[in-house]
Amino acid sequence: KAGVTQTPRYLIKTRGQQVTLSCSPISGHRSVSWYQQTPGQGLQFLFEYFSETQRNKGNFPGRFSGRQFSNSRSEMNVSTLELGDSALYLCASSLLAMETQYFGPGTRLLVL
Amino acid sequence: KNEVEQSPQNLTAQEGEFITINCSYSVGISALHWLQQHPGGGIVSLFMLSSGKKKHGRLIATINIQEKHSSLHITASHPRDSAVYICAVSAGGGADGLTFGKGTHLIIQP
């Protein structure tokens, strides 16, 4: 079974731009969660989607949004990028909500 | 909001030593996860547990719900165990997603 894939793997943007990251979960997994990892704050939960519905959202501003499609693939969008948004963005999928998480390799975003 | 504390933050040990990493949390949970992150960023889920003890190869995870505490043990440690080990908890019903500890940076020297 193929693992969780994320595209792109690396991205450089400038302040004020927006970015869309994509995550394809393991086949059959219906839950996708997104996380941000920075050296200062560590890993932080962004949001979780299950069957196209957002179940939970972490403590992030409204510039961070996401969605899940009927095939369980998920995208997250960050608008009006700030320097502090530079981070590793990880997605993880699980069979059911908040069960054992299978992580993708991450997208490393650098905002200049 | 749950607070998750891990100790130690850094640990250097010799190959073959028995390793213990601790995790404590402040509020009742539905499950606790132990994750392993190697340099380069890849994260692997090692255990998800809500009670008792689980074992996988040389890794053992225990949880004490009453004391709000979990431990991850590595027996016969090996240099390939060098990684960051992260504890994460999920609240009852899955609300609020996962809350993570800061991680324990483990180095096993040959």
Backbone of each chain as ProteinMPNN parsed JSONL, in Angstrom:
{"seq_chain_A": "KAGVTQTPRYLIKTRGQQVTLSCSPISGHRSVSWYQQTPGQGLQFLFEYFSETQRNKGNFPGRFSGRQFSNSRSEMNVSTLELGDSALYLCASSLLAMETQYFGPGTRLLVL", "coords_chain_A": {"N_chain_A": [[0.85, -1.19, 0.0], [0.595, 2.194, -0.861], [2.189, 4.93, 0.786], [1.468, 7.935, 2.694], [1.354, 10.774, 0.713], [2.797, 13.933, -0.079], [2.606, 17.041, -1.698], [3.831, 20.208, -2.868], [7.236, 19.115, -2.13], [9.09, 20.974, -1.345], [9.063, 24.501, -1.014], [9.275, 27.868, -1.916], [8.25, 31.023, -1.021], [7.129, 34.461, -1.122], [6.502, 37.093, 1.245], [3.082, 37.881, 1.777], [2.109, 36.475, -0.367], [0.085, 33.624, -1.378], [-0.382, 30.135, -0.585], [-0.853, 26.739, -1.568], [-1.053, 23.542, -0.307], [-0.809, 20.018, -0.825], [-2.196, 16.845, 0.044], [-2.195, 13.373, -0.116], [-3.895, 10.743, 1.198], [-3.329, 7.475, 2.722], [-4.696, 4.777, 0.919], [-8.095, 4.185, 1.534], [-8.099, 5.359, 4.009], [-9.903, 7.7, 5.909], [-9.586, 9.924, 7.418], [-7.802, 12.929, 7.646], [-5.198, 14.802, 8.92], [-3.599, 17.906, 9.632], [-0.457, 19.394, 10.381], [1.78, 21.777, 11.824], [5.242, 22.313, 11.996], [7.752, 23.898, 13.736], [11.017, 25.149, 14.712], [10.843, 26.657, 17.062], [8.222, 26.398, 18.194], [7.658, 23.727, 18.007], [5.718, 20.805, 17.215], [2.489, 21.497, 16.057], [-1.035, 21.267, 16.061], [-3.071, 21.738, 13.26], [-5.561, 21.352, 11.679], [-8.23, 18.9, 11.329], [-9.712, 16.655, 9.106], [-12.515, 14.715, 8.292], [-14.195, 12.535, 6.287], [-14.791, 14.639, 4.458], [-15.508, 16.71, 6.129], [-14.629, 19.277, 8.408], [-13.412, 18.424, 11.461], [-11.992, 19.229, 13.701], [-10.172, 22.118, 14.775], [-7.113, 23.738, 15.167], [-5.363, 26.251, 17.117], [-4.985, 28.529, 15.2], [-4.667, 31.368, 12.985], [-7.3, 32.675, 10.812], [-6.194, 32.743, 8.3], [-5.206, 30.341, 7.682], [-6.47, 27.586, 6.132], [-8.427, 24.752, 5.067], [-9.399, 21.848, 3.163], [-11.238, 18.889, 2.31], [-11.526, 16.381, -0.094], [-13.871, 14.257, -1.916], [-12.518, 11.918, -2.44], [-10.891, 11.659, -0.303], [-8.469, 12.981, -0.445], [-6.605, 15.856, 0.554], [-6.303, 19.389, 0.917], [-4.408, 22.173, 2.06], [-4.491, 25.641, 2.657], [-2.702, 28.64, 2.811], [-3.105, 31.969, 3.241], [-1.962, 35.298, 2.469], [0.869, 35.227, 3.258], [3.192, 35.147, 5.992], [6.427, 35.863, 7.456], [6.766, 34.223, 9.653], [5.378, 31.971, 8.984], [7.01, 30.181, 7.853], [7.929, 26.889, 7.837], [7.786, 23.327, 8.531], [5.3, 21.532, 7.062], [3.151, 19.061, 7.869], [1.168, 16.302, 6.919], [-1.122, 13.827, 8.045], [-2.621, 10.648, 7.889], [-5.393, 8.615, 8.914], [-7.267, 5.654, 9.614], [-9.722, 5.94, 10.94], [-11.053, 8.793, 12.713], [-8.531, 10.439, 14.502], [-7.094, 8.139, 15.152], [-4.306, 5.786, 15.04], [-1.767, 7.562, 13.571], [-0.551, 8.08, 10.293], [2.153, 9.45, 8.886], [2.966, 11.84, 6.333], [5.801, 12.839, 4.253], [6.121, 15.543, 4.494], [5.928, 19.084, 3.707], [8.238, 21.493, 3.098], [8.175, 24.785, 3.773], [9.349, 27.917, 2.904], [9.276, 31.239, 3.678], [10.025, 34.286, 2.318]], "CA_chain_A": [[0.0, 0.0, 0.0], [1.38, 3.413, -0.908], [2.081, 5.743, 1.995], [0.921, 9.281, 2.551], [2.197, 11.619, -0.131], [2.56, 15.37, 0.025], [3.228, 17.849, -2.74], [5.213, 19.89, -3.215], [8.078, 18.821, -0.976], [9.758, 22.214, -0.947], [8.387, 25.654, -1.598], [9.743, 29.184, -1.472], [7.277, 32.073, -1.35], [7.416, 35.765, -0.508], [5.449, 37.61, 2.121], [1.886, 38.381, 1.114], [1.583, 35.497, -1.316], [-0.657, 32.526, -0.786], [0.17, 28.846, -0.97], [-1.728, 25.575, -1.39], [-0.323, 22.291, -0.145], [-1.682, 18.888, -1.097], [-1.923, 15.609, 0.783], [-2.961, 12.189, -0.524], [-3.781, 9.788, 2.31], [-3.277, 6.049, 2.408], [-5.967, 4.326, 0.369], [-9.03, 3.675, 2.537], [-8.122, 6.238, 5.191], [-10.884, 8.766, 5.73], [-9.229, 11.076, 8.246], [-6.548, 13.608, 7.327], [-4.872, 15.895, 9.845], [-2.476, 18.759, 9.225], [0.352, 19.88, 11.486], [2.886, 22.684, 11.526], [6.383, 22.103, 12.881], [8.792, 24.923, 13.709], [11.997, 24.934, 15.786], [10.446, 27.335, 18.295], [6.943, 25.924, 18.753], [7.506, 22.287, 17.871], [4.583, 20.36, 16.413], [1.19, 22.051, 16.458], [-2.167, 20.776, 15.293], [-3.758, 22.757, 12.459], [-6.95, 20.903, 11.58], [-8.497, 17.512, 10.986], [-10.877, 16.425, 8.264], [-13.033, 13.342, 8.224], [-15.304, 12.457, 5.328], [-14.99, 15.966, 3.854], [-15.948, 17.675, 7.145], [-13.611, 19.642, 9.381], [-13.831, 17.988, 12.79], [-11.292, 19.996, 14.723], [-9.264, 23.146, 14.281], [-6.187, 24.219, 16.179], [-5.362, 27.673, 17.416], [-4.287, 29.246, 14.132], [-5.533, 32.41, 12.412], [-8.151, 32.294, 9.692], [-5.417, 32.654, 7.053], [-4.974, 28.91, 7.466], [-7.732, 26.897, 5.847], [-8.216, 23.483, 4.395], [-10.586, 21.144, 2.7], [-11.028, 17.486, 1.958], [-12.346, 16.001, -1.242], [-14.607, 12.999, -1.749], [-11.565, 10.789, -2.491], [-10.126, 11.835, 0.935], [-7.328, 13.89, -0.619], [-6.837, 17.107, 1.286], [-5.452, 20.542, 0.64], [-4.455, 23.284, 2.996], [-4.16, 26.908, 2.029], [-2.317, 29.738, 3.692], [-3.166, 33.224, 2.495], [-1.196, 36.429, 3.004], [1.966, 34.599, 3.994], [4.079, 35.926, 6.864], [7.717, 35.195, 7.656], [6.592, 33.21, 10.683], [4.725, 30.767, 8.449], [8.056, 29.255, 7.415], [7.798, 25.71, 8.702], [7.518, 22.04, 7.899], [3.882, 21.216, 7.17], [2.971, 17.613, 7.792], [-0.17, 15.762, 7.014], [-1.169, 12.445, 8.502], [-3.933, 10.044, 7.672], [-5.739, 7.478, 9.758], [-8.466, 4.967, 9.146], [-10.805, 6.687, 11.559], [-10.584, 10.04, 13.313], [-7.601, 10.456, 15.634], [-6.475, 6.85, 15.463], [-2.887, 5.776, 14.709], [-1.512, 8.504, 12.484], [0.505, 7.753, 9.341], [2.589, 10.768, 8.453], [3.644, 12.06, 5.068], [7.17, 13.352, 4.396], [6.086, 16.969, 4.805], [6.275, 20.149, 2.76], [9.03, 22.525, 3.783], [7.827, 26.098, 3.224], [10.183, 29.043, 3.308], [8.688, 32.524, 3.296], [11.068, 35.33, 2.309]], "C_chain_A": [[0.883, 1.235, 0.0], [1.141, 4.209, 0.371], [1.428, 7.073, 1.718], [1.882, 10.107, 1.697], [1.782, 13.075, 0.013], [3.274, 16.068, -1.124], [2.904, 19.313, -2.519], [6.018, 19.557, -1.967], [8.771, 20.077, -0.445], [9.115, 23.378, -1.687], [9.004, 26.922, -1.028], [8.733, 30.217, -1.953], [7.755, 33.378, -0.718], [6.226, 36.226, 0.319], [4.281, 38.153, 1.312], [1.297, 37.42, 0.103], [0.723, 34.48, -0.596], [-0.091, 31.216, -1.308], [-0.869, 27.754, -0.713], [-0.87, 24.326, -1.357], [-1.298, 21.135, -0.286], [-1.227, 17.648, -0.34], [-2.815, 14.5, 0.256], [-2.8, 11.13, 0.542], [-3.603, 8.363, 1.797], [-4.669, 5.618, 1.935], [-6.846, 3.721, 1.466], [-9.096, 4.505, 3.8], [-9.052, 7.412, 4.93], [-10.549, 10.021, 6.522], [-7.873, 11.622, 7.818], [-6.369, 14.754, 8.309], [-3.659, 16.638, 9.32], [-1.786, 19.31, 10.457], [1.418, 20.834, 10.963], [4.019, 22.395, 12.513], [7.41, 23.207, 12.67], [9.77, 24.659, 14.843], [11.538, 25.545, 17.113], [9.227, 26.739, 18.974], [6.774, 24.413, 18.692], [6.337, 21.948, 16.961], [3.297, 20.961, 16.961], [0.121, 21.569, 15.501], [-2.842, 21.933, 14.559], [-5.243, 22.438, 12.333], [-7.02, 19.443, 11.165], [-9.766, 17.449, 10.162], [-11.24, 14.95, 8.278], [-14.248, 13.351, 7.325], [-15.742, 13.849, 4.878], [-15.435, 17.039, 4.85], [-14.798, 17.997, 8.089], [-14.125, 19.295, 10.771], [-13.248, 18.873, 13.884], [-10.414, 21.023, 14.051], [-8.394, 23.594, 15.43], [-6.239, 25.727, 16.293], [-4.508, 28.444, 16.41], [-5.235, 30.281, 13.539], [-6.29, 31.914, 11.189], [-7.436, 32.234, 8.351], [-5.128, 31.192, 6.698], [-6.322, 28.232, 7.253], [-7.429, 25.593, 5.137], [-9.517, 22.945, 3.859], [-10.21, 19.703, 2.393], [-12.004, 17.122, 0.859], [-12.979, 14.624, -1.03], [-13.687, 11.784, -1.811], [-10.593, 10.823, -1.299], [-8.861, 12.663, 0.778], [-7.647, 15.226, 0.039], [-5.873, 18.179, 0.816], [-5.523, 21.497, 1.815], [-3.931, 24.529, 2.295], [-3.749, 27.911, 3.104], [-2.305, 31.002, 2.855], [-2.315, 34.28, 3.195], [-0.051, 35.941, 3.89], [2.788, 35.598, 4.803], [5.373, 35.139, 7.049], [7.6, 34.039, 8.638], [5.888, 31.953, 10.212], [5.739, 29.776, 7.897], [8.095, 28.074, 8.375], [7.768, 24.463, 7.837], [6.039, 21.746, 8.133], [3.69, 19.731, 6.887], [1.494, 17.275, 7.733], [-0.069, 14.305, 7.443], [-2.558, 11.9, 8.237], [-4.142, 8.9, 8.651], [-7.049, 6.901, 9.252], [-9.716, 5.684, 9.645], [-10.211, 7.889, 12.27], [-9.693, 9.788, 14.52], [-7.133, 9.073, 16.075], [-4.985, 6.917, 15.108], [-2.653, 6.584, 13.439], [-0.359, 8.017, 11.604], [0.901, 9.059, 8.659], [3.193, 10.743, 7.049], [5.018, 12.656, 5.312], [7.227, 14.843, 4.708], [6.387, 17.853, 3.612], [7.025, 21.219, 3.542], [8.796, 23.853, 3.069], [8.762, 27.154, 3.792], [9.54, 30.311, 2.784], [9.748, 33.609, 3.437], [10.455, 36.73, 2.305]], "O_chain_A": [[1.827, 1.316, 0.785], [0.059, 4.175, 0.956], [0.897, 7.306, 0.632], [3.087, 10.124, 1.947], [0.611, 13.404, 0.198], [4.404, 15.724, -1.473], [1.82, 19.639, -2.035], [5.516, 19.707, -0.853], [9.002, 20.213, 0.756], [8.683, 23.249, -2.833], [9.226, 27.037, 0.177], [8.403, 30.278, -3.137], [8.665, 33.389, 0.111], [5.093, 35.794, 0.107], [4.473, 38.806, 0.287], [0.123, 37.528, -0.25], [0.641, 34.469, 0.632], [0.588, 31.181, -2.334], [-1.655, 27.833, 0.23], [-0.065, 24.081, -2.256], [-2.467, 21.248, 0.084], [-0.035, 17.434, -0.117], [-4.034, 14.652, 0.185], [-1.688, 10.657, 0.777], [-3.714, 8.093, 0.601], [-5.685, 6.043, 2.486], [-6.403, 2.86, 2.226], [-10.039, 4.378, 4.581], [-9.001, 8.04, 3.872], [-11.163, 11.068, 6.317], [-6.915, 10.868, 7.65], [-7.27, 15.57, 8.506], [-2.803, 16.063, 8.647], [-2.432, 19.652, 11.448], [1.889, 20.719, 9.831], [3.786, 22.251, 13.713], [7.88, 23.421, 11.552], [9.41, 24.02, 15.831], [11.823, 24.994, 18.177], [9.203, 26.591, 20.196], [5.832, 23.877, 19.274], [6.005, 22.705, 16.049], [3.047, 20.938, 18.166], [0.338, 21.474, 14.293], [-3.146, 22.969, 15.151], [-6.084, 23.184, 12.833], [-6.042, 18.84, 10.722], [-10.763, 18.099, 10.474], [-10.378, 14.071, 8.276], [-15.211, 14.08, 7.564], [-16.926, 14.183, 4.918], [-15.713, 18.169, 4.448], [-14.075, 17.1, 8.522], [-15.153, 19.813, 11.207], [-13.919, 19.216, 14.856], [-9.965, 20.841, 12.919], [-8.879, 23.807, 16.541], [-7.051, 26.391, 15.65], [-3.436, 28.945, 16.748], [-6.453, 30.108, 13.577], [-5.964, 30.877, 10.611], [-7.993, 31.738, 7.372], [-4.84, 30.867, 5.546], [-7.205, 28.306, 8.107], [-6.313, 25.365, 4.669], [-10.588, 23.512, 4.073], [-9.039, 19.355, 2.239], [-13.17, 17.516, 0.89], [-12.653, 13.921, -0.073], [-14.036, 10.725, -1.289], [-9.596, 10.101, -1.287], [-8.236, 13.017, 1.777], [-8.796, 15.666, 0.075], [-4.762, 17.888, 0.373], [-6.553, 21.62, 2.478], [-3.04, 24.459, 1.45], [-4.373, 28.008, 4.16], [-1.574, 31.092, 1.868], [-1.995, 34.152, 4.377], [-0.01, 36.202, 5.092], [3.044, 36.723, 4.373], [5.422, 33.928, 6.833], [8.25, 33.006, 8.478], [5.806, 30.973, 10.952], [5.38, 28.661, 7.516], [8.273, 28.246, 9.581], [7.731, 24.522, 6.608], [5.582, 21.716, 9.275], [4.024, 19.229, 5.814], [0.675, 17.89, 8.416], [0.947, 13.645, 7.225], [-3.551, 12.619, 8.35], [-3.188, 8.302, 9.148], [-7.825, 7.563, 8.564], [-10.632, 5.989, 8.881], [-8.993, 7.989, 12.412], [-10.042, 9.037, 15.431], [-6.814, 8.867, 17.246], [-4.459, 8.009, 14.895], [-3.248, 6.331, 12.392], [0.681, 7.593, 12.109], [0.105, 9.684, 7.957], [3.833, 9.775, 6.638], [5.37, 12.949, 6.454], [8.263, 15.35, 5.139], [7.015, 17.431, 2.641], [6.515, 21.774, 4.515], [9.172, 24.023, 1.909], [8.938, 27.263, 5.005], [9.288, 30.44, 1.586], [10.297, 33.829, 4.517], [11.183, 37.723, 2.298]]}, "seq_chain_B": "KNEVEQSPQNLTAQEGEFITINCSYSVGISALHWLQQHPGGGIVSLFMLSSGKKKHGRLIATINIQEKHSSLHITASHPRDSAVYICAVSAGGGADGLTFGKGTHLIIQP", "coords_chain_B": {"N_chain_B": [[-7.038, 23.201, 28.074], [-4.678, 20.782, 27.194], [-1.538, 20.217, 28.754], [1.563, 19.026, 27.827], [4.327, 17.399, 28.986], [7.653, 16.441, 28.504], [10.395, 14.377, 29.473], [13.786, 13.175, 29.591], [14.891, 16.279, 27.975], [17.069, 16.037, 26.323], [19.121, 13.261, 25.621], [21.914, 11.277, 25.885], [23.37, 8.204, 25.294], [25.093, 5.041, 25.691], [25.554, 2.435, 23.302], [23.478, -0.377, 23.715], [22.469, 0.251, 26.195], [19.67, 0.58, 28.474], [16.892, 2.512, 27.821], [14.845, 5.166, 28.976], [12.121, 7.248, 28.426], [10.097, 9.862, 29.476], [6.678, 11.005, 29.816], [4.3, 13.349, 30.723], [0.98, 14.524, 31.349], [-1.661, 16.983, 31.613], [-4.436, 16.921, 31.637], [-7.308, 14.746, 31.467], [-7.308, 12.15, 28.984], [-8.068, 10.611, 25.76], [-6.396, 9.025, 24.328], [-2.881, 8.247, 24.006], [-0.034, 9.012, 22.127], [3.047, 7.788, 20.874], [5.678, 9.007, 19.013], [8.229, 8.864, 16.473], [10.853, 10.728, 15.201], [13.086, 11.118, 12.64], [16.211, 12.672, 11.587], [15.721, 15.019, 8.966], [13.041, 14.902, 8.936], [10.96, 12.948, 8.681], [8.212, 11.314, 10.207], [7.288, 8.686, 12.315], [4.719, 6.708, 13.584], [4.849, 5.146, 16.643], [3.481, 3.965, 18.834], [0.076, 3.793, 19.9], [-1.799, 4.292, 22.689], [-4.187, 3.667, 25.276], [-4.436, 2.54, 27.696], [-2.606, 0.505, 30.06], [-0.025, -1.427, 28.651], [2.167, -1.663, 25.849], [4.05, -3.527, 23.444], [6.621, -3.582, 21.052], [8.872, -5.181, 19.312], [11.963, -4.047, 20.364], [10.928, -1.967, 21.74], [8.936, -0.575, 24.306], [5.91, 0.624, 25.582], [4.253, 2.278, 28.178], [1.393, 3.236, 30.11], [-0.066, 5.182, 32.682], [-3.053, 5.918, 33.666], [-4.282, 7.073, 35.91], [-2.203, 8.494, 37.116], [-1.585, 10.161, 35.08], [0.566, 9.747, 33.217], [3.114, 8.535, 31.072], [5.497, 6.189, 29.809], [8.218, 5.557, 27.605], [10.167, 2.904, 26.69], [13.326, 1.725, 25.627], [14.925, -1.164, 24.893], [18.179, -2.679, 24.902], [19.602, -0.642, 23.356], [20.445, 0.917, 20.202], [22.586, 2.5, 17.785], [20.938, 3.192, 15.571], [18.593, 3.859, 16.777], [18.754, 6.468, 17.377], [17.162, 9.491, 17.415], [14.419, 11.854, 17.44], [12.043, 11.62, 19.936], [8.635, 11.833, 20.354], [5.917, 12.691, 22.347], [2.392, 12.611, 22.266], [-0.962, 13.693, 22.866], [-4.464, 12.939, 22.733], [-7.584, 14.406, 23.289], [-10.626, 13.497, 25.024], [-13.027, 12.044, 22.895], [-11.748, 12.945, 20.714], [-11.563, 15.658, 20.454], [-10.095, 18.835, 19.697], [-7.834, 17.836, 18.432], [-4.418, 16.612, 18.264], [-2.178, 17.178, 20.967], [1.12, 18.116, 21.459], [4.2, 17.052, 23.006], [7.446, 18.587, 23.602], [9.409, 16.955, 22.71], [12.028, 14.463, 22.886], [15.399, 14.399, 22.436], [17.309, 11.885, 21.374], [20.438, 10.337, 21.452], [22.354, 7.643, 20.541], [25.368, 6.304, 21.191], [27.942, 4.458, 19.522]], "CA_chain_B": [[-6.045, 22.762, 27.121], [-3.732, 19.874, 27.813], [-0.111, 20.513, 28.73], [2.311, 17.776, 27.716], [5.723, 17.611, 29.354], [8.516, 15.285, 28.299], [11.732, 14.428, 30.068], [14.563, 14.407, 29.502], [14.853, 16.932, 26.667], [18.175, 15.458, 25.572], [19.662, 12.068, 26.258], [22.981, 10.584, 25.17], [23.639, 6.94, 25.963], [25.94, 4.105, 24.966], [24.866, 1.305, 22.686], [23.163, -1.471, 24.621], [21.825, 0.725, 27.413], [18.212, 0.623, 28.587], [16.503, 3.921, 27.726], [13.489, 5.513, 29.4], [11.663, 8.611, 28.144], [8.859, 10.07, 30.219], [5.703, 11.966, 29.32], [3.178, 13.583, 31.632], [0.004, 15.429, 30.774], [-2.374, 17.651, 32.704], [-5.885, 16.717, 31.592], [-7.684, 13.425, 30.997], [-7.154, 11.959, 27.545], [-8.639, 9.379, 25.218], [-5.286, 8.192, 23.876], [-1.553, 8.844, 23.985], [0.743, 8.528, 20.99], [4.495, 7.975, 20.839], [6.129, 9.19, 17.644], [9.672, 8.927, 16.282], [11.207, 11.582, 14.068], [14.492, 11.073, 12.278], [16.691, 13.858, 10.873], [15.085, 15.069, 7.649], [11.65, 15.233, 9.205], [9.963, 11.882, 8.627], [7.651, 10.906, 11.499], [6.677, 7.363, 12.346], [3.954, 6.454, 14.788], [5.341, 3.94, 17.294], [2.413, 3.38, 19.652], [-1.07, 4.554, 20.364], [-2.332, 3.505, 23.796], [-5.111, 4.336, 26.196], [-4.271, 1.915, 29.006], [-1.703, -0.623, 30.143], [1.327, -1.558, 28.123], [2.29, -2.27, 24.521], [5.44, -3.865, 23.135], [6.895, -3.854, 19.653], [10.318, -5.392, 19.212], [12.716, -3.592, 21.543], [10.23, -0.81, 22.289], [7.813, -0.833, 25.216], [5.241, 1.85, 26.041], [3.312, 2.071, 29.275], [0.636, 4.42, 30.49], [-0.788, 5.142, 33.947], [-4.096, 6.921, 33.477], [-4.523, 7.777, 37.178], [-1.101, 9.426, 37.36], [-1.405, 10.971, 33.862], [1.981, 9.586, 32.924], [3.476, 7.448, 30.175], [6.923, 6.005, 29.57], [8.679, 4.798, 26.449], [11.421, 2.244, 27.004], [14.047, 1.061, 24.539], [15.878, -2.132, 25.426], [19.325, -2.959, 24.025], [19.598, 0.475, 22.405], [21.334, 0.812, 19.051], [22.717, 3.818, 17.144], [19.816, 3.514, 14.672], [17.486, 4.393, 17.583], [18.961, 7.911, 17.531], [16.043, 10.199, 16.796], [13.615, 12.619, 18.405], [10.841, 10.887, 20.33], [7.62, 12.836, 20.679], [4.686, 12.217, 22.974], [1.242, 13.438, 21.891], [-2.196, 13.191, 23.476], [-5.73, 13.383, 22.172], [-8.585, 14.549, 24.343], [-11.786, 12.648, 24.886], [-13.842, 12.293, 21.716], [-10.929, 13.472, 19.622], [-11.648, 17.117, 20.371], [-8.859, 19.615, 19.723], [-6.704, 17.209, 17.758], [-3.311, 16.159, 19.096], [-1.301, 18.135, 21.639], [2.418, 17.472, 21.429], [5.315, 17.455, 23.835], [8.544, 19.22, 22.863], [10.278, 15.926, 22.157], [13.277, 14.057, 23.54], [16.418, 14.142, 21.422], [18.091, 10.749, 21.838], [21.63, 9.938, 20.685], [22.974, 6.405, 21.015], [26.738, 6.245, 20.678], [28.421, 3.058, 19.391]], "C_chain_B": [[-5.019, 21.892, 27.831], [-2.306, 20.388, 27.683], [0.618, 19.187, 28.737], [3.782, 18.073, 27.973], [6.503, 16.321, 29.137], [9.835, 15.486, 29.024], [12.462, 13.123, 29.773], [14.397, 15.066, 28.132], [15.91, 16.361, 25.755], [18.728, 14.278, 26.35], [20.704, 11.449, 25.347], [23.336, 9.34, 25.958], [24.549, 6.08, 25.091], [25.087, 2.972, 24.399], [24.664, 0.191, 23.706], [22.444, -1.04, 25.888], [20.302, 0.672, 27.314], [17.798, 2.09, 28.691], [15.069, 4.103, 28.219], [13.223, 6.979, 29.097], [10.28, 8.757, 28.782], [7.986, 11.162, 29.616], [4.601, 12.112, 30.356], [2.252, 14.621, 31.013], [-0.947, 15.899, 31.871], [-3.861, 17.325, 32.767], [-6.175, 15.326, 31.052], [-7.68, 13.319, 29.482], [-7.908, 10.716, 27.091], [-7.527, 8.451, 24.743], [-3.986, 8.982, 23.912], [-0.766, 8.191, 22.863], [2.23, 8.759, 21.261], [4.929, 7.971, 19.37], [7.654, 9.24, 17.618], [9.946, 9.766, 15.046], [12.707, 11.55, 13.853], [14.904, 12.379, 11.617], [16.148, 13.86, 9.446], [13.589, 15.213, 7.769], [10.656, 14.102, 9.263], [9.515, 11.429, 10.006], [6.978, 9.56, 11.354], [5.925, 7.218, 13.652], [4.415, 5.131, 15.379], [4.213, 3.224, 18.04], [1.262, 4.367, 19.78], [-1.677, 3.713, 21.486], [-3.229, 4.336, 24.692], [-5.067, 3.706, 27.58], [-3.18, 0.863, 28.906], [-0.371, -0.449, 29.451], [1.253, -2.145, 26.729], [3.77, -2.494, 24.235], [5.543, -4.119, 21.638], [8.395, -3.954, 19.495], [11.009, -4.973, 20.488], [12.052, -2.397, 22.226], [9.06, -1.253, 23.157], [7.23, 0.512, 25.623], [4.254, 1.476, 27.128], [2.572, 3.374, 29.545], [-0.077, 4.166, 31.812], [-1.803, 6.272, 33.913], [-4.32, 7.739, 34.759], [-3.459, 8.825, 37.431], [-0.844, 10.339, 36.173], [0.063, 10.944, 33.415], [2.188, 8.384, 31.999], [4.994, 7.38, 30.063], [7.138, 5.212, 28.299], [10.035, 4.219, 26.804], [12.009, 1.648, 25.728], [15.046, 0.121, 25.19], [16.994, -2.355, 24.4], [19.457, -1.893, 22.942], [20.707, 0.339, 21.366], [21.445, 2.195, 18.416], [21.566, 4.181, 16.202], [18.576, 3.992, 15.433], [17.623, 5.901, 17.783], [17.917, 8.664, 16.73], [15.427, 11.111, 17.848], [12.344, 11.826, 18.669], [9.833, 11.885, 20.901], [6.389, 12.143, 21.247], [3.551, 13.156, 22.561], [-0.017, 12.837, 22.496], [-3.401, 13.716, 22.725], [-6.772, 13.368, 23.283], [-9.745, 13.606, 24.087], [-12.612, 13.026, 23.676], [-13.067, 12.845, 20.556], [-10.968, 14.976, 19.487], [-10.268, 17.75, 20.434], [-7.671, 18.922, 19.095], [-5.654, 16.729, 18.735], [-2.582, 17.348, 19.702], [0.023, 17.434, 21.856], [3.329, 17.949, 22.546], [6.415, 18.034, 22.962], [9.512, 18.203, 22.268], [11.512, 15.665, 22.999], [14.261, 13.687, 22.445], [17.367, 13.08, 21.957], [19.255, 10.47, 20.89], [22.202, 8.692, 21.332], [24.349, 6.298, 20.362], [27.221, 4.797, 20.611], [29.497, 2.75, 20.425]], "O_chain_B": [[-4.553, 22.219, 28.923], [-1.914, 20.923, 26.646], [0.327, 18.318, 29.559], [4.402, 18.882, 27.282], [6.065, 15.243, 29.538], [10.324, 16.607, 29.169], [11.83, 12.068, 29.711], [13.821, 14.465, 27.225], [15.689, 16.213, 24.553], [18.795, 14.299, 27.579], [20.427, 11.133, 24.19], [23.577, 9.415, 27.163], [24.747, 6.36, 23.909], [24.047, 2.611, 24.95], [25.573, -0.14, 24.467], [21.869, -1.874, 26.586], [19.729, 0.714, 26.225], [18.296, 2.821, 29.547], [14.191, 3.295, 27.917], [14.009, 7.85, 29.47], [9.417, 7.89, 28.643], [8.475, 12.107, 28.996], [4.035, 11.119, 30.814], [2.687, 15.484, 30.251], [-1.028, 15.284, 32.935], [-4.48, 17.439, 33.825], [-5.392, 14.781, 30.274], [-8.008, 14.277, 28.782], [-8.328, 9.887, 27.899], [-7.689, 7.231, 24.752], [-3.983, 10.212, 23.855], [-0.821, 6.976, 22.671], [2.62, 9.791, 21.806], [4.597, 7.069, 18.602], [8.292, 9.607, 18.605], [9.358, 9.552, 13.986], [13.494, 11.897, 14.735], [14.049, 13.122, 11.136], [16.119, 12.818, 8.791], [12.927, 15.606, 6.808], [9.586, 14.271, 9.847], [10.347, 11.185, 10.88], [6.213, 9.316, 10.42], [6.443, 7.568, 14.713], [4.38, 4.104, 14.701], [4.024, 2.018, 17.885], [1.444, 5.584, 19.772], [-2.031, 2.554, 21.27], [-3.048, 5.544, 24.842], [-5.598, 4.271, 28.536], [-2.86, 0.386, 27.817], [0.321, 0.551, 29.641], [0.414, -2.997, 26.44], [4.63, -1.756, 24.715], [4.69, -4.771, 21.035], [9.106, -2.951, 19.537], [10.693, -5.472, 21.568], [12.586, -1.877, 23.206], [8.304, -2.16, 22.81], [7.968, 1.434, 25.969], [3.52, 0.495, 27.018], [3.063, 4.463, 29.248], [-0.62, 3.085, 32.042], [-1.458, 7.438, 34.106], [-4.523, 8.952, 34.697], [-3.761, 9.92, 37.904], [0.026, 11.207, 36.243], [0.702, 11.985, 33.259], [1.523, 7.356, 32.131], [5.685, 8.389, 30.206], [6.36, 4.322, 27.956], [10.95, 4.953, 27.177], [11.289, 1.139, 24.869], [15.913, 0.554, 25.95], [16.78, -2.235, 23.194], [19.427, -2.204, 21.752], [21.751, -0.263, 21.613], [20.505, 2.985, 18.495], [21.251, 5.361, 16.049], [17.62, 4.472, 14.824], [16.709, 6.543, 18.301], [17.805, 8.494, 15.516], [15.862, 11.135, 19.0], [11.655, 11.411, 17.738], [10.14, 12.666, 21.802], [5.895, 11.155, 20.704], [3.741, 14.371, 22.514], [-0.13, 11.618, 22.625], [-3.364, 14.804, 22.15], [-6.83, 12.447, 24.098], [-9.82, 12.985, 23.027], [-12.873, 14.208, 23.45], [-13.644, 13.182, 19.522], [-10.46, 15.522, 18.508], [-9.382, 17.264, 21.135], [-6.555, 19.421, 19.236], [-5.954, 16.468, 19.9], [-2.39, 18.379, 19.057], [0.071, 16.314, 22.364], [3.249, 19.098, 22.982], [6.335, 17.984, 21.735], [10.337, 18.545, 21.421], [11.979, 16.537, 23.731], [14.011, 12.794, 21.635], [18.138, 13.337, 22.881], [19.073, 10.378, 19.676], [22.5, 8.682, 22.527], [24.469, 6.213, 19.14], [26.953, 4.003, 21.512], [30.012, 1.633, 20.466]]}, "name": "protein", "num_of_chains": 2, "seq": "KAGVTQTPRYLIKTRGQQVTLSCSPISGHRSVSWYQQTPGQGLQFLFEYFSETQRNKGNFPGRFSGRQFSNSRSEMNVSTLELGDSALYLCASSLLAMETQYFGPGTRLLVLKNEVEQSPQNLTAQEGEFITINCSYSVGISALHWLQQHPGGGIVSLFMLSSGKKKHGRLIATINIQEKHSSLHITASHPRDSAVYICAVSAGGGADGLTFGKGTHLIIQP"}
